[in-house]
Structures are given as C-alpha cells and as structure tokens.
C-alpha cells in the first residue's frame, strides 16, 4: 500500500493524536465531507485535524503553519489557525495539522441571501488581506500571476466545458483580461483559491474563509474575481465600491479570472457527473451561475 492509498479513518486520527498530542485524543472525532488534497476531521467543538492526502508535498500545510498565525489576528473574518503540528511517522508518513474550526456551512452547500452584507464583508476581508507581502512570502507561479500567464489553463477548461452558445462571449472576457495592464503595485497577500467550497456562510452571509494552501504574494485580481464567483447577482458593483482599491485594469483582470474559475467549477461538476475521482456534481450548477454573472458583469 502506497502513501496515497492509506485509508484515513477516525481510528487513525485518534492513534496519531495519542502518539503526538495525547491531551487531545479524548475529543470526539467526526469526518468532514469534501476535501481532495487534504482530508478534514472535526475534533471536538473548536478544532479540526487537516490530514495531507492527495497533495504530493506538504508545502501547502507548511505554508499555512507559517503564515496563518501572522495573518489571522488582523483579518476581520475567522480563518483556520494552526494550534498543533503533526509530523510524519511510521503510522502515517505525511504531515497533519490541528487547526481551529471555522463554524458555518460551505457555500457550495449553502447560499447567500444577504447579498449586500456579503459584498461588504468580502470587501472588508480582502482589504485587510491585500497588504504588501514581506520579501520572504511565497510567490505563486500561476495563481497570483497576470492572466496572460494562465492561458493554457483557460484553454483547457474552455475546450472542456464552454457552452457553444456563449463561447465567443467567454473568450471576449478572457481576451480583455489578458490585454489589461499588469498589477502596478507591490505584490500583496492573495488567498488565491476563493471558490464556494473555501468560504463558509451562516445567517445568509459570509462568515469565514478557509483553505489557505494557495496563499501567495501576487496580483489581488485573483481574489477580486470572487465578486462574481461567490456573490449573488447584482452585488459586484457594491463589492468594488466598498473595496475601493481596484482600478479598471484590476477589474478587467478579475473578471477574466472569474471566467476561468467558473469554467473550473463546471469541469469539476462534469467530472462528478461522470463519477471521476475528485469530481463534485453540485459544482456544475454553481459554476454555470457564476459564469452567467461574469458575462453580465453584475
């Protein structure tokens, strides 16, 4: 049995806790649905265990361990913060981390009914996150870069799932993003992977942000794409007004990146419908709805 074939069970999680953090081993352990690169287990009421699963390296967990304690205190929404480190062992030769639990329901299984509140909340979060990153911050080679460096990814998603009747409109949005000027400011902290499974909602609005494995220093447009990917129709303008730091070029780049993210969600939905590993059947409609918002620009 190879590393990637290790079955992660509640018993395994408890054994690892008993070996490395025995004071936590008596807490209730419950599997959290979802997750691909990492598998999550709820630990008691206030903690979670993040287990490296399909991620080929521990880079993403180690990044979260290093930087989330730095960022979390100044962010206006709850984010998972590492509290204990689990090291590779004979029992489980990968990394795992005990983190704070962010309460709420993932948006891909929930909804936003208070659109204006959610737009203001997301804008406030990103304003707090998007500050100049230190020189030692990780630099993304894809997420966080100008859209022109991501044309292969766009083409792959576009060819796989773009509906024929709107294909020309999608390409026009993407071409406009590629033609937009580059980010002129210093690289800022970017979450990099804001999609409906990586934010949580409660009481009809955003209540937390999770999964910072793609955190890097780069172009804020990658996160600004969430104006269309996450928020209900008609709230993008309010989001950008509240954010207040996005010029026309940034909005053009963000809209193109939102198109890419929407196509990705649609592809994951298609994979789920086909029963392929990692597929998410419920992401297809979510991605198509986001794409409609992108094309309408609202």
Residue pairs with C-beta under 8 A, 6 or more apart in sequence:
3 93
3 94
4 53
4 54
6 12
6 92
6 94
8 39
8 41
8 51
8 53
8 92
10 29
10 30
10 31
10 41
12 91
12 92
13 29
13 41
13 43
13 49
13 51
14 25
14 29
15 91
16 86
16 89
16 91
16 92
16 96
17 24
17 25
17 43
17 49
18 25
19 89
19 91
20 84
20 86
20 87
20 89
21 84
21 86
21 98
24 43
24 44
24 47
24 84
24 98
27 43
27 44
27 47
28 42
28 43
28 44
29 41
29 42
29 43
29 49
30 41
30 42
31 39
31 40
31 41
31 42
32 39
32 40
32 41
32 42
32 48
34 40
34 106
34 197
35 53
36 53
36 54
36 278
37 52
37 53
37 54
37 55
37 60
37 213
38 50
38 51
38 52
38 53
38 55
38 60
38 61
38 213
39 50
39 51
39 53
40 48
40 49
40 50
40 51
41 48
41 49
41 51
42 48
42 101
43 49
43 98
43 101
45 101
46 100
46 101
47 83
47 98
47 99
47 100
47 101
48 80
48 98
48 99
48 100
48 101
49 86
49 96
49 97
49 98
49 99
50 61
50 64
50 80
50 96
50 97
50 98
50 99
51 92
51 94
51 96
52 58
52 61
52 94
52 95
52 96
53 94
54 278
55 61
55 213
58 94
58 95
60 213
60 214
61 95
61 96
61 97
61 213
62 95
63 138
63 212
63 213
63 215
64 80
64 82
64 97
64 99
64 212
64 213
64 215
65 82
65 85
65 97
67 137
67 138
67 212
67 215
68 79
68 80
68 81
68 82
68 212
68 215
69 81
69 82
71 79
71 129
71 189
71 215
72 79
72 81
74 128
75 125
75 128
75 129
75 209
76 121
76 124
76 125
76 128
77 121
77 125
77 206
77 207
77 208
77 209
78 100
78 102
78 103
78 207
78 208
78 209
79 102
79 208
79 209
79 210
79 212
80 99
80 100
80 101
80 102
80 210
80 211
80 212
81 99
81 100
82 97
82 98
82 99
83 98
83 99
83 100
84 97
84 98
85 95
85 97
85 98
86 92
86 95
86 96
86 97
86 98
87 95
88 94
88 95
102 200
102 207
102 208
102 209
102 210
103 200
103 202
103 207
103 208
104 110
104 200
104 201
104 202
104 207
104 208
105 200
105 201
105 202
106 196
106 197
106 198
106 199
106 200
106 201
107 196
107 197
107 199
107 200
107 201
107 206
107 230
108 195
108 196
108 197
108 280
108 282
108 283
108 286
109 282
110 200
110 201
111 201
111 204
112 118
112 201
112 204
112 205
112 206
112 230
112 231
112 232
113 204
113 205
114 203
114 204
114 205
115 231
115 232
115 234
115 235
116 235
116 238
117 204
117 205
118 201
118 204
118 205
118 206
118 230
118 231
118 232
118 235
119 227
119 231
119 235
119 236
119 238
119 239
119 242
120 238
120 239
120 242
121 205
121 206
122 206
122 226
122 227
122 230
122 231
122 239
123 239
123 240
123 242
123 243
123 244
124 242
125 206
125 209
126 220
126 223
126 224
126 226
126 243
127 243
127 244
127 245
129 188
129 189
129 190
129 191
129 223
130 188
130 189
130 190
130 220
130 223
130 245
131 188
131 189
132 185
132 186
132 187
132 188
133 186
133 187
133 188
133 189
133 216
133 217
137 187
137 189
137 216
137 217
138 215
138 216
138 217
139 187
139 216
139 217
139 218
140 190
140 192
140 214
140 216
140 217
140 218
142 149
142 150
142 153
143 190
143 192
143 193
143 214
143 216
143 218
143 222
144 187
144 190
144 192
144 216
144 217
144 218
144 219
144 222
145 218
145 219
146 182
146 183
146 219
146 253
147 154
147 174
147 177
147 178
147 180
147 221
147 253
147 256
147 257
147 260
148 178
150 257
150 260
151 178
153 260
154 174
154 259
154 260
154 263
157 260
157 263
157 264
157 266
157 267
158 167
158 170
158 171
158 174
158 263
160 263
160 267
160 270
161 263
161 266
161 267
161 270
162 170
162 263
166 291
166 295
169 295
170 259
170 263
170 291
170 295
173 255
173 256
173 259
173 294
173 295
174 256
174 259
174 260
176 252
176 255
176 256
177 252
177 253
177 254
177 255
177 256
177 257
177 259
178 256
179 252
180 249
180 250
180 252
180 253
180 256
181 249
182 219
182 249
183 218
183 219
183 220
183 221
183 249
183 250
183 253
187 217
187 218
187 219
188 217
188 218
188 220
189 215
189 216
189 217
190 215
190 216
190 217
190 218
190 219
190 220
190 222
190 223
191 198
191 209
191 212
191 214
191 215
191 222
191 223
192 214
192 215
192 216
192 218
192 222
192 223
193 211
193 213
193 214
194 209
194 222
194 223
194 225
194 226
194 229
194 230
195 229
195 230
195 261
195 264
195 265
196 229
196 230
196 265
196 283
196 286
197 211
197 280
197 283
198 209
198 210
198 211
199 206
199 208
199 209
199 210
199 230
200 206
200 207
200 208
200 209
200 210
201 207
206 230
219 250
219 253
220 245
220 246
220 250
221 246
221 250
221 251
221 253
221 254
221 257
222 254
222 257
224 240
224 243
224 246
224 250
224 251
224 253
224 254
225 254
225 255
225 257
225 258
225 261
226 258
227 235
227 236
227 239
227 240
227 254
227 258
228 236
228 254
228 255
228 258
228 262
228 290
228 293
228 294
229 258
229 261
229 262
229 265
229 290
231 239
231 293
233 292
233 293
233 296
233 298
234 298
235 298
236 293
236 297
236 298
237 298
240 246
240 251
246 254
255 294
255 297
258 290
258 293
258 294
259 291
259 294
259 295
261 287
261 290
262 287
262 288
262 290
262 291
262 294
263 287
263 291
264 287
265 283
265 284
265 286
265 287
265 290
266 283
266 284
266 287
266 288
266 291
267 287
268 278
268 279
268 280
268 283
268 284
268 287
269 279
269 280
269 281
269 282
269 283
269 284
269 285
269 286
269 287
270 279
270 284
271 277
271 278
271 279
271 280
272 279
272 280
272 281
272 282
272 283
272 284
273 279
273 281
273 284
